Amino acid sequence: MGKKPKEKPAKAKAKAGADPDPAAEPDPWICEECGQENPAEETICVACGAPKPAVVDPRFDGYVVGLVQTCEPVPGKDKLKKLEVDVGESAPLRIVTNASNVKVLGRESQIVATLARDNRCMSRPNRRAARLSAHLVPRLCKDAFGACGCNSPRQSQGSLVPRICRNDPATGYSWRDVHDDLEAGVYAGCYGWDHAAYWGIAEAKAGVDLKEWYKTRTEAEFYLPEFKELIDDPATHRDWDRISTFDPLGMTAHPPTIAACKAKLDIPELKDLRIDGQIVLPSNEIVTSKCAISYAWNIPLMAERVGLSEQELREALHKFSHDSRLLDPNVKTYLPAVGGLTIYTFGDARKLKDEKTEVCVRVHDECIGSDVFGSDICSCRPYLIFALREAVECAQRGGVGVVIYFRKEGRSLGEVIKFRVYNARVNQDGGDRPEMYFHHTEAIAGIRDARFQTMMPDALNWMGIRRIDLLCSMSNEKYEAITGAGIQVVKRVDLPDTYIKDSMKVELDAKIASGYHSDRVEEEQMLHTSDGSRVVVAKVGAIVKDEPLAKTTVGGCPSEGMLCDSTMLGWSGGGAGAAALLPDSFLVGGPPPDARPRTDGK
């Protein structure tokens, strides 16, 4: 211990976000005991025999394993507990949580933490509380997985954090350039997207040049004021430089790639909504404004978004499209042959310009079997119906409800693969079960998911949404993509048990085990916490004060009753003391695990 470790020779840093060279030799390591430099493959020092130091994942900074010394309920609070947690002498820290329930003990290596399942209205200070929640635990490192929301294996190293890039219009290829190139007809792909082949046949039969026809606008054109005024407001444009998947000016473009209209929805499950005469009519129909968007990919920015070089992306798209223009570096916009998305808004979308407006959002990926025909093997339609209800009720409270429907059937793998997976699931030995849920998809499709959720927030950025009060989604990947796009999520709303049939539980249990958010899991963890439990403790270097504290921004969220000098992973408001039960094998004061925690307290 006496000798100072040798300084490691400086090495040229790889370009940020670039995949490491598989052929490159791994770096040697320096012994902390004697300072000896050792080959990377050695697990003990060749000079003194000391073990190779553990490499701590940077996502675990601010977390440590703690041992619950005492656990007692808070009087009058059936879902609140106060814990005294020992984190060992090796990890001194102070913890911060709701100031009304917490004090810092004499030893810096001990804390008192308040654990609770958070209430629905997180914005109310009297309901803010620390959470005992599975999603606060850092998830399994994705170094061996596909980048940016695709959790399928790939050979090269991927990035954990979605790279939602902001392209500098002065030096890069921006959304303005995408618009200009579309106007000039400089793009790969075909105007028509997933309908292009039909248009080609129709054009030949009718003798009309449809490509030229669609560049014209008629006197009958009408631009829905709710959307037109929203997107014309310069304040809405603040995050448009993040957009990589479509032309933000597509509503008035030649040819157009965006159109919006009014509609009324007649949905049997929502006949019991309160009739207000404006949003819900006496006929029980629901008034909505809907906006269709077709894609126009910004190739350079898209490459950054999905963690590939631009050349890799061009070659990948060319392989599956045979469009030679994709190999021309001067062509930077691509109209992919895939379906786009539709935005349904409830209430006046222009209210989104007011940052005080309550916003409820559901981002939903197409599942025609469930959404349209009511197939009960998955929870897609129930969650869609529940989210529509939440969106309408939000609008009736004076807010804006937003449901965005993406054409990504079967995780963008398509129905043929989807049905083959269904067959494998229900016909396997032992029947359909959660632990085999993803295995069958990977065995049949070669990948688990092809949706790349980091593309999804573009629609939210286009509408100028910077805060979502209620996010009707349990998906960890959607949540990470949305927050990675600079949008604050105040509350994530689970699908209530009343919407879940027994046949849907395999899907939901598998997804929760893989990282989906679940209040049910959080409550189970809190209830099972007792003396002797091991928990992950958030080490934030903060000091709790007895006097009332002014609002402080922590991790992008407004907070009362605390001060904090570092961001906490998955923090969701109100302070956080401890989260996620661990097996007894984890050392007190050591780093937390790299896998999902237990929920049974063992």
C-alpha positions, 0 to 999 in steps of 0.5 A: 500500500505504501508505494504510489502506483505508476502513472499509466502512459497517456494514450490517444483517446478513441473518438467519442461514441466510436466502436472499439477496434476488436483487433486492438490489444486490451490495455494493461492494468496497474497494481494498486499495491506495488505499482507494477504494470501487468498484461490485461489478461493477468488476474493477479499482479506478476510482482506481488500477487495482489488481485487485479482491481475491480473495474467499476461501471461508471453508471454505478457512481453514486451507488453503494450496497448498504445493510439495513440496521433498523426498519420501522413503519412511519406512523400513519403512512402504510406505504412508508418506511424509515431505514437506518442503513450501514454502508461500511467505513469504506464508503462515507456518505450523506444521504438526502431524502424528504426532509420531514422524515429524515435526519443524518446520523452521527457517523457519515457511514450511516444514514436514515432513508425513507422508502416509499412507493410514490403516489400518482401526483408527483408534482405535489410536494406533500406527496413526494417521497423516496422510492424503493424501486427496481428501475433505480438500479443500473441495468445490465451493461449493454456493451455486448448488445446493440446500440440505442434501444435495440437489445439484440446481440451484435459483434461490435461494442454498443453504447449504453446511453442513447445518443440523441444528437443535436446537429449544428446547422452551421457545420452539419446536415440539419433538419433545414437541409433535409427540407431543402433537399426534399423540395429539390428532389435530392433524396434516396428512397421513394416518395410513397414509402410502404405504399410506393409499389402500389403507387407505381402500378396505379400510375402506370394504369392511370397514365398520371405522373404521380411523383410530379402530381404530389408536388402541387398544392390545391386551393382546397388545402387546409392546415389544422390551426391546432398543429399549424400554430403550434409548429409555427411558433419559434419557441416550439423549434427549440429542440428541432435540431434533435430531429433525425427521422422526418422533415419538421416543415413537412406540413407545407412542403412540396411534396408534403410529408405531414398532414393533420385533421380533426376526427371523432373516435367511437371506442366501446371501452370508453363509453363511460367517460364523462361527457363535457360537450367539448372533448367527449360529446353527448354521443360518447364520441371523443374529439381528437386532432390527428397528425400523420407523419411520413419519414425522411431520415437525416442519414448523418444524424441517424448514423449517430443516433443508432451508433454506427458510422455513416458508411456502415449505415449506408451499407446496411440500408443499401443491403436491404433496399438495393437503392444505389443512391444510398451509397452516394455521400452527397445524398443525405436524406432517405425516405425508407419504405416503412410506415410512419406514425400518427399523433392523436391529441386530446385538448388544444395542442396549442396549450403545449406552448405553455410549460404549465400545461399538464401533459399525458403521453403514450407512445405506442407501437403497432400491434394489429392483432391486439389493437384492432382484433383484440388478441389476448396474448399481449397487453397492447390493446388494453394499454392503448385503451387505458392510455386513451382514457388517461389522455382524454381525462388529462384534456378534461382537466385542462391539459393535453393528452398525446397518443403517438401510434408508430407503425412498428408491427411485432417490434418491427420484425413483422407479423410472420416472425411474430406468429412463428414466435407465438407458435413456439411459445404456446407449443413448448414443453411446459407451456408459455412462460416468462423465462422463455419469452425473449429466447424464442424471438431471438431463436427465430428472428436472430434478434430480439427487437428492431425498433430502435426507440431512440428514433421515437422522441422526434415527434415529441421534440417536434411538438415542443414537449419538454415535460411529461406529467404522466407517461403511460408506459412501463418500457425502460427503453422508451423511458430512457429514449425520452429522457435522453431527448431532453424531456423530463418525465414526472410520473410513469403510469403502469397498466392497472391489474384490472386491464390484465388478463391471465394470458397477458401475464407471461408477456408482462412478467418477462418484460418486468424481469428485463427492466420494465417499470412496475409499481407492483414490483416496487411495492413488493420490495418495500414490503419485504424490506426488513432488518438485515436486508441488503439494499442499493443506497444512493450516494449523493453527497448531500446534506439534509437540513431541518429548515425548509429548502427552496426548490432545487433541480436534481437530475432535471427534476424539480425537488423540494426538501433536499439539496443534491450535487449529483444526478441519480440514475432513474431518479423520479422526484421527491428524493431517494434513499435506498432502492432494490433488495439484493442477495446476501452475497453482496458486500456492504460498502461495495458496488451494486450488482449488474443485474436485476435485484430480487424482490423477495428480500432474500 
